[in-house]
Amino acid sequence: MSQSSQGGQSGKSKELKTTSKQVISPSVLKEDKRKLQLLYIIKTLDGVTERALITLLYEGVQKGLDMGYQFNVIGNNVFSPAVKEDLTSLLYLGYLENDPVTKKLKLTNDGEEAFQANKSSLEESFISSVNQAISELKSKIVSIDQEYSMKLRSERRKRR
């Protein structure tokens, strides 16, 4: 028996695999407009779950809100590695925080200051397309957020 279990693990290696990541500095908002645009969307929604944000960005493409992200759809799940990476960068910089109870992304005080300092570089056409997409998709976004919060509540009850 021990030989068969060893044979199954021969393909796995215990080598450390490294990946290179770009160094992130607070000046990233001046260099990468998409991160500033994400801050604007999250600020406008006054907090949103990651899943609802990705749904807004995905469906917003048909409403004229194309930020250049690539999306993958598997079943009913939409995800984007690039959006996730940008959100991780903003969380790392301390511009966003993840509310521990609702799991919604919100701007921190530092994020608010950085946004105010850089908001002049947002184009008026982008702002209007975001506002239009949000008004058209608001009910769907809110329902995704509420579905997620109900799921979190039921998971907390199960743990007790």
C-alpha positions, 0 to 999 in steps of 0.5 A: 500500500505504501508504494501506491501512495508514494507513486501518486505523489511523484508528480508533486514537487516541494520547490518554492515557486516564485512569481514577480509582482510589480512594486506598488507605491502610492503614486500608482493612482497617477500612473494607472487610471483604472485604479482611480476609476475603481475608487470612484465606483466604490465611493459612488456605491458607498461600499460594495462586495467584490462579486457585485463590483465585478458584475457591475463592471462586466455588465457595464461594458454593454452599457458603455462602461468599458474599463478594459478589463478581461472577464471570464465566465464559468456558469453564472460566475463572472470573475476577472483576475485583473480586477482582483489584482487591482483591488488587492493593490488598493487594499495593500496601499490602504486605500480600501478596506474590507468590512469584516462583517459585511465583506464590502469594500469601502474607501479608507480615509487615506483612500478618500484623500488620495481620491480627492487629490487625483479625481481631477484626472477622471474624465467627465465621460467616464463619470457619466457612464459610471453613473448611468451604469450604476443607475441601471444596474443598482437593483442587481448590485444591491441584490447580489450584496444582500444575497451575500450578506444573507449567506454570511449570516447563515454561515455564522449561525451554523458555526454556533 
